[in-house]
């Protein structure tokens, strides 16, 4: 941490010593004691009070409220007041900065800035004084290490270590309390161990028992010394022979035999070992034995001290095995030379590991892996050959899998099929490239007994050239799935599935020239008969030609011009064109005279009752009245006539009981006149209403008007919320002025108010 303290001398002008350029002097007020009240400057914008005390003949400055302090005989200024933790310190001519613990002060003269610069440097290596630490929680992550000190907590009221639910320890020195099972834990010998806690102070020399209740482990005084032989004092044991049977266990202590004259292990003729920790001496073959890795092994005993780094050889003489110094350093790698290894069988148990080398078998005649009857693999990298089923096995993705072996080299890009014969699995070329299906021309006859659903999609299946296509047959076959079809050999009928039910299809025999009974979903159709009693006439006339029943005759063409129709001719079917817009009703030279319709009339496209031309009830819609004049008629509720002899438009109704004209526009419109009928109709939501001699525009919000652009230029509308009523001004909404709006091709403008 660095802090810079800038000490600026307050050099104040003295009348006889300080001069400005041009010979002017700065005058200081002179007053005798007692001096007046004063207030020291508290900011850069305030002037500092100063006075020449004529009584003491000294320059003084205001250092505190109503306090005048001499500035020194030579005129040197004091520093301003310094506070320590908010408490003002006595003002002195000199401020002395002293380096202290963990803080160094360095000051240099800055002549260019006419000041002294001081720098404080704090040491980051020193710790906070122990006495200055206050109570708080430290949640900082990391390892806090205390070393090289003595930590004395003997006077503490409470010293707490780690505690937590199911807490365990994990490093040396770790000690903590498990609040779930209420046991202390300590890390001991690379493992988390329980700490023995006494239920009460035991008696010296008594045996100890462990009490376990609800997972809480407590040590208890057994109430008496341990049984004889179990915990006898070591110093009280005398020599002798113990022939007691059983297992004698020593645990939890250090057994120090360094001071003994001789320490003898087991000895015996032909002795071998049989348990972990067991060692002994075979007096027959003169060899030491040790139980190692679940086996009795010989212990290597040196004939003499070997040379460090030398190889070792084994000397076997009369069954006695001795280790000897080979007299030289071992060959590189401390292993036998690869070229020196001869053939043979290694039946040693264990795992043989080869690492860090390249094993090159390219020059071998045969390299054999594991083989065996019913062989399977069980570990990563394991591969072998099952001599029973003649298949290779490899351990892949935590499972034993078969290895694919080719019967012959396949063609590049062809699909692969599996050849399974007598449990031998081989891969073979499918004969064609993949693509989802085998080439159709390569399929041969055979039976596919594979289970599953076979789906054919996106293709055309053409069986026209086949000799026969056989579908499913079966006794009582009754499919229910839509699209399924087959033949029931019991009922001798075709059946197919339709929407979850079985439907009959086809005939049980030939019904040529015979009627057929009605089809049903539960029984097959059958052939009917023709009763002679039903035959009355022996001949009939068809289109002017008489034909004898049972014989063949030629009938002239059917009338295609409807020329023999009589009036009236009833039509009980729709008259439809072969395709949309391909035929007409009437023509230019052969027009229909009149038409009466009780339903809708559509002209120029498909419309509904709210669009296009629609006629119903007592309404009239009239286009053109050549040579005539549009007029209101009492038989129609509403009327619209366009294009009469006056070249105008008329709109009328009879809702009031008497026909009245609502709007009549004549050819005079082009001259600027707009005649309007005397009858009055109320304004509607259409936006325009006609009254006697005038038009009314429906008023509304500005936002309801269409966007003003070139296509809408000349459009007018009545606006009720304009922000302005100045003629020609651009209109915006959300105001209160009611104006007539006009679109000039760019903006809506005020056209009237």
N, C-alpha and C positions, 0 to 999 in steps of 0.2 A: 504494500500500500504506500502510495506516495502522496504527500500533500505539500504544496508550496505556499509558504508564507511570505508575502511581499510587504516588507517594512518600508513605508514611505515616510521620510522625515518631513515634518510640517515646519518648513522654513518660512518664517513670517518676516515680512519687511519691517525694518526699523527706520524711522524717518531720516536719520543721519547716515545710514549705511546702504539703503536700497534705493536705486534710481532706475527710472524707465528711460527708454531711448528718447532723446530730445531734451533731457535735463529736467523732466518733471519728477516729483517725488510723491510717494504714497503717504498721506497724512493719517496718523493714528490719534484718536481722541485722548486727551490728557485730563485726568480727574484726580482730586485728592481723596484720601480715605475719609469717611467710609465710602466704599464703592457701591454703586447701585445694584439692585437685584438683576440676575441674569439667568438665561436658559441656554445650555450648550447645543450646538448644531447636532441634529439627529439624522440628517440626510444630505446628499450632495447638493440639493437645491437650496439649502439653508446656509446663511452666512454665520461663521463662527465669531462670537463676540470677543474682542480684544481691546485692551486699554493700557495706557501708560499711567502707572500709579505714581503721582508726583510726590506722594508722602514717602514711599519706600524707594522711589527712583528705580522702579523695575517694570518690565513688560509682563503683563498678566493676561491669562486667557480663562474663559469660563469652562471649567471641567465638570461641574455638576450644578444642579439648580441652586442659584444664589451663592455659588462657590467660585472665588477667583483664585487661581494658582499661578505663582511666579513661573516664568518661562526660562529662568537662568540668567546669570549676569552677562553671559556672552550672547544672549539672544537665541540659544538653541531651543527648539520646540520639544515638548514632551509628546509621547505617543498618546493616542486617544485611549479612553478607558478600556481595560481588558477584563472580561468576566471569566470566572472559572465555575462551570456548571451553573451559570446564571447569577453568580455572586461577583459584583465589581471588586477588582483588586486595587490596591493603592497605586496611584499614578506616580511613575518614576521616569527620569530622563532616559533610562536604559532598560531594554528588554533583553534578558539573557536566556537563550535556548540551550538546554542541557540534554545530551544524549542519555538514554536510560536503557533499562532491560528490554531487549527485542526491538528498540527504536534508536536509530542513528540520525543526528541532525547535521547537515552540511550546508554552510552558508558561503556565498561568493558575492563579491561586489559587482554590481551591474552598473558601470559608469555611464554607459550609453543611455540607460533608462533612468539614471540618477536614483538608484535604489539598491537595496541588499536583498538577494534572493536566497531563501533557505529551503532546503528539501528534507523532508522526514522520510526515512526508509524503515519500514517495519519488517522484522524477521518472520518468515513463514514457518520456520522450523521449531520454534519454541511452542510449548503447550500452554494452555490456559492454566493459571494457578489453581491448584486443587481447591484451595479455600474459596475461590471465586465462582466455582460451579454451583449453579442453583438447580432446583428440582425442575424437571421437564421431561418430555418424551422425545426420544431421538428415533426417527423413522428412516434415517439415511441408510442406504444399502451399502454393502461392502464388508471388509474384514477390519475390525478394530484391534490393533495389536498393542499390548503392553509388555515392555521388555526393559531389563536393566534397572528395575525399581523394586522397592518393597512396598506392597499395598497392605496397609494395616486397617482392617475394618473392626477391630476388637471393641471399639467404643460405639459402633453403630447400633441403633435401636433394632433394625431389621435388615438383613442382607438376603436378597432373593435371587435365585437362579432361574433358569428357564422352566416353564411349566406349560403343559398343553395336553389336549385330548389325545390318547394313544401315542404320546410322545416317546420317541426312542433316540438314542445317541448314535453318532456316526463318525466321530474323529477323536484322536487322542486328547485327553483332558476334558472331554465333554461329559457333563453331569446335568441331569434334568429330572423333572418329576412328571409322571403320567397321571393326569387328573381323571382319566377314565377308570383305570384299574388301581389307582392310588398306590403306585410303586415308584421308587426311585430307580433310575437307570444310569449306568456308567459305561463308557466305551473302554473295554478291557481286552487286550490281546486280539485286536482287530475284529471285535465282535461286541454287540450290544448286550450287556449283562444287567441282571437285577442286583441292586445293592441291598445287603442284609441290614434290616432295621430291627432293633430289639423292641419287643413289646414292653419290657421292663428291664432294669439293671440285673444281670445274672450274677450268680454266686461264682466266685473264682474256683476253677477246677471242675465245675459241673459240665455235663454234656449239653449239647445244643440240639433242639429239634426245630423243624420248619413247620409253621402253621400257614395253611393256604385256605382262605375263606373269601369266596366271591372274587377270586383272582388276586386278592391282596396277600402278599407274602410277608410273614413276620417271623423273626427268630425268637424262640422261647427257651428259657432255662428248663432243662429236662428234669430238674429236681434232685439230681444225684450225679456223682461222678460216672463216667462211662464204664461199661462192663470191663472186667479184667481182660487184658489182651487187646482191647480195642483202642484204649488211649492211655496205656501205662506210660509213666514217665520214661523217656529215652535213657536217662541216666541210671534208671533202676533195673534195666534189662541186663541179665547175666547170660553167659554162654551156655549152650546146651543144644539139644536136638528137639525140634518140634515136629511131631509125627501126626499132628491133627490134619484131618482131611478138610477140603473145602478150598474156596478161593479167598486169598488174603489181598485186600485192596488198600492201596495207599494213595491218597489223593489230597490235593489242596495244600501240600507242604513242599518244602525243599529238603531233599535228602542229600546230605553232604558227607561223602565217604573219603574226602581227600586226605584225611589224617589216618586212615586205616593202613595197616601193614599189608594185608592181602584182602582183596574183594573177589570172591569166587562166585561164578555163575554156575549154571547147571552143567554137569558132566555125566557121561555115560557111554557104554559100548554101543556103537551104532546109533547114537543119539541124533534125532532130527527135531526141527521146530514145527509148531502147528498153530500159532496165534500171533497177532500183532504184538510186537515188543518182545517176543520170545527169542532168546539166543542161548546157545550152549555148545559144549565141546564133545566131539565124537572121539572117544579114547581108542576106538578101533582103527579108524583111518587117519587119526591125528589132524582133523579139520574142524574149524569153527563153522557153526551153522547159524543163519539168521532167517527169520520169517519175513519175506519181502514180497509185496504185491501178490498176496494170497498163495505163496509157494515157499517151500523150504529151499534156500539157496546157500551156497558156500560163501563164507566171508574171505575176502582177499587178505592174506597175511604176507607181509614183506619179509624176504630173507635178510635184507639189509636196507638201509636208507637209500632210496634212488636219487638220481640227479634230476633237478628240476627241468622239465621240458622233455625228458627222454621218453621214448616209447616203453611200453610194458609188455613183457612176455609171461606166459604161464608155464611153470615147471611142474610136471606131474610125475611123482616118483612113488611107487608102491601105494598109490591112492592118495598120497599127501599132495595137496595143491599149494604151491607157493608162487608169489609174484616176484619177478626179477626185473632189474633194469636192463632194457634191451641194448644199452650202450651207445645209443645214438638217438637223434631226433626222429620222430615219425615222418613218413612220407606225407606230401601235401594233402591236407584234408583229413589227416588221421584215419583214413580208410584205405582198404586194400585197393590196389590199382585195378581199374576196370578190365584191362587186358589180362590181368592175372586170375580173374574169376573163372572157375571151371564149372561145367555142368553138374547138376545134382538136384536133390530135393530138399527144400527147406520146410520143415514141418513145425517150426517154432511158432508159438502163439503170440498174438499181440498185433499192434498196428505198425506197419512199416511206412515211414513218411519220407518222401523225396521232395525237397524244396530247393529253389534257387539254382536249378540246373536245367540244361536242355538234354532231353533223352531222345536220341536219334536211333530209330529202329529200321531205317530205310534199307540197310544192307542185310537184314536178317532173311533167312529162308522162310520161316513161319514165326508169327508172333501170336501166341494164344492167350486169350482172356479166360475168365471163369466159364466152366461148363458144368452141367449137372442135370439130373432128372428132376423135372418140375421146377427148375431154377427160376427165381424172381429176384428183383433188385430192391434195395432198401435204403440207399443213401445217395446223396449228390455225387455224380461222377461214376456211379456203379453201372456196369454193363456186363451182360453175360448171356450164355446160350442155353436154352432149355432143350435137353436131348430127348425129352418125352414128346413134346409137341412140335419140335423142330422150328422154334421161333427164337429170335433174338429179343432180349428184354433190356430196357434202360430206365433208370429212375429219372422222371421228368416232372417238375412242378409238384413235388411231394407225393408222387404216386408211381407205381410200377406200370410202365407202358410198353407195348410191342413196338419194335423197330421195323419200319417198312423196308422190305428187301425186294428188288425188281427181279422178275422172271427173265427179262431181257431188256436191253437198252431201249427206252421209249423214244418216240419221235418228238422233236422239239415243239412245244406248244400244244400237244395233244392232251386230252383229259386222261385221268387216271381212274382205274377201277380196282377193286379188291378181289383177289382170287383166293377163296377159302376152301381148302380140300383137306378133310381129316384133321382139322384144327391147325393146319399149316396156313399161315396168312402171308400172301405175297401180293406185291403191287404189279399191275400190268397196264400196258398201253390200251386206252379205250378205243383207239382206232380213229379218232377225229378230235379236232380242237374243242375246247369247252365253249360255252356260250349259253349255258343254261340247259341245253338239251343235246342229245346225241344227234348226229346227222340222220335224217329220216330215211335216206336211202340205205344206210348201213344197218338198220334194225333187222334182226332175223326173228324167225318164229320161236316162240318159247312161252313159258308160263311165269308170270310175275306174282309172287305170293307175298310181296312186301306189304306191310300194313301202312295205313295212312290215307290222306286225301291227296289225290293227284289232280292238279289244276292246270287246265289249258286256257290261255288267254292271249289276246292280241294276234291271233292267227286265223286263217281259213282252213278248215279241215274238209278235204274233198275225197269222198269215198265212192264217187260215181263209177269209177272203173273197177271197183272190187267185185269179186264173185259173190261174196256175202258179207254183211256186217251183222254180227250177232250181239244182241243186247242181253241184259240179265234175264234169266228164266228161273222159275222155281215153283214148287208146289205151294199154292196159297200165297204167292208173292203179292205183297200189298204195300207199296211205297207210300210215304206221306210227305216227303220232302219235295217242295216245288221244283220242277224240272227233271225229276227222276222218272224213268219209264222202264217197263219190263213186261214179261209175259207170265201169266199165272197158268201153269201147266195142269192144275187141278180143274179149274173152271174153263180152261181153254179160251182165255180172253186176254187182251192187252189191257194193262193198267198203268196209271201214272199218278204221281204225287202232286197234289194241288192244295197249297195253303193248309198243311197239316192233315189232309184227308186223302183217301185213295179214291180215284175216279176211274170208271170203266171207259174203255176206248176201243173202237173198231167193232167188227161183226164176228159172229161165230161161224158164218158160212157165206155162201154166195147168194145175193138177193137181186140178181139181174132181172129187170122188168117187173120187179115185185116191190110193193111198198115196205117200208121199214117201220118197226114199232118205235115209239118215242124213246129217246135216250134218257137214261137216269144215272144217278151217281152210284147206285147200288147193284144194278143188274146190266148185263150186256144187251145191246139191241138185237132183235131177231127179225127174220123175214116175215112179212105178212102175206095175205092172199087177196085176190080181186074176185068179188062175188059177181056171178053172171046176172044175179037179180038186180044189180045196180046199173046194168047196161040197158038203156031204153032206146036210144037212136043208133042206127047202124051207120050213119054218115053225119058229117057236119060241114058247115061252110065257114071258111076262114078267109077274110079279105076278098070275098067274091068268088072263091074257088071251093067247089064241093069235093070233100075227101071221104072215102069209105073207111070206117074204122078197121084197123088191122092191116090196111094197105098203105103204100107209100104214094104221096102226091106232092106236086110242086105248088107252093103258095106264092102269089105275087108279092112284091116288096111292100113293106108296111108304109102307110101314109106318113110322110115326113113334113108336110106343109100345113097340117091341121085344117085343110080346106073343107073337110066334111063335118066340121064341128057345127052343132046347132046352138041356137041362142035360147035361153042362157046355158053356157057350159060351165059346170061346176069343177073346180080344181081343189083336190084334197091333199096336195103335196106342195112343198116349197119349190119355187122356180129358181134353180141355182145355176150359176155359170160353172163351166168346167174348172176354171181357175179365177182368182181375183182380178176383176177388170177386163175379162176376155170376151164379154158379150154385152149387148145393149137391149133395152126395151124401147122399141120404136127407132126411127132414123130421121134424118133431115127431111127427106121427101115423103116419108110415111109416118107422120107423127101420130101419137095417141091424141084423141080428142079431149077427154076429161078423165080425171082420176079421183077416186074417193078412198080415203084411208082412215081407218079407225085407230091406228097406232102411230108410231114415229116415222118420220120421213128424214132420211139422211142423204145429204148432198155433199159430194167431194171427200168422203172419208167416213170412218167410224167415229160417231160421237154419241154422247149420252144426253139426258134430258136437260143438261145445263150448258150445252155447247152446240154450235152449228145451227142448223134449221130444225125446228121442232114444232110440230103441229099436234094439238090435242084439244078435245072439248069444243068450246064455241069460240076459238081464236082464229084469226085470219092473218095469213102472211102472204102478201101479194107482190110479185116482182113484175113490174111493167104493166101498163094498161094501154096498149097501142090504140090510138083513136078515141080513147075514153078518158074519163076524169075520175080521179080517186074521190070517194065520198064515204062518209060514215054510214054504216048500215045497222039497223036495230037488231039484227039477228046475231051480231057478234059482240062479245064482251070487250075484246081488244082488236085493234086493227093497225096495220102498218102498210102503207102503199108507197112504193118507190118507182118513179119514172112514169107518171101519167102524161096526158097530152100537154100539161103545163110545164112539164120537166121538173117537177118538184117532189117533195116528200111530205106525206101526211101521216100523223099519228093521232088516233082517237080511241075513246072507250065509251062503254054504255053502262058503267057500273052504277051511275046515279039514276038509271031508268030511262034517261033520254040521251041519245047519241050526242057527244060533244067532241069537238076537235081540241086536242091538247097542243099540238105543234104542227104548223103548216109552213113549209119552206117552198117557195116557188122560184121560177126563173128570175124574178126580180132581185133575188139574193145577190146576183153578180153586179147589180147596180148599187149595192150598198144598203138595200132595204131588207128588213126582216119582218115580214108580216106575221103576226101571231094572233091566233083565234081569241075571241073574247072570253071563252070559257077559261076558268082558272084551275090549275092542278098544283097540289102541294109539291114542294121540293123533295126530291128523293136522294138516296145515297149515291146515285149515279153522278152527281156533281152539278147538273144543270136543271133548272126548273123554268118553265115558261109561264108568264103571267101577262096581263093585258099590256101589250106594247113594250115589254122588257124581258130580259133574261136574268136569272139569278144563279150565281156560281156558289157552290157549296163551300163554306169557309172551314178552314182547318189549320192544323199546325204546319209550320214550315217544313218539318221533317217528313211530312206526308207527300210533298211535291217530288216529282222525279228529278234526277240530276240534270242540271242545265248544261247542255252541250250543243254541238251543231245540229244534231238530229232532233232536238226539242226546241230550237229557236222559234219564237213567236207564240209559245204556249203561255197562257195566263192562268192565274189562280188566286183565290182569296186566302190571305194569311192572317191569323189572329195573334201571333206571338212574335212579330218583327221587333228587332232591336232599334229600328229607325223608321221614321215616316217622311224623310227628306226625299223629294222626287229625284229619281235617277240613282239614288244611293244603293249600294249592294246590301241585300237582305241577309241577316242571320237570325236564327230562332232564339227561343227562350226569353223573348221580350214581352212587351204589353201592347204594342201598337198594332192596329188592324189596318192592313194596306192591301192594295191590289198589286200582285207580283207579275212581272213580265220577264221571260227568259230571252236575253239578248244573244244567246249562243255561247256565252261564257259564264255569266252570273245571273242570278235572279235579282232584279232591280225593282225599286218602288215606281209603279206606274200611276198610282192614285191613292188618295187617302180620304 
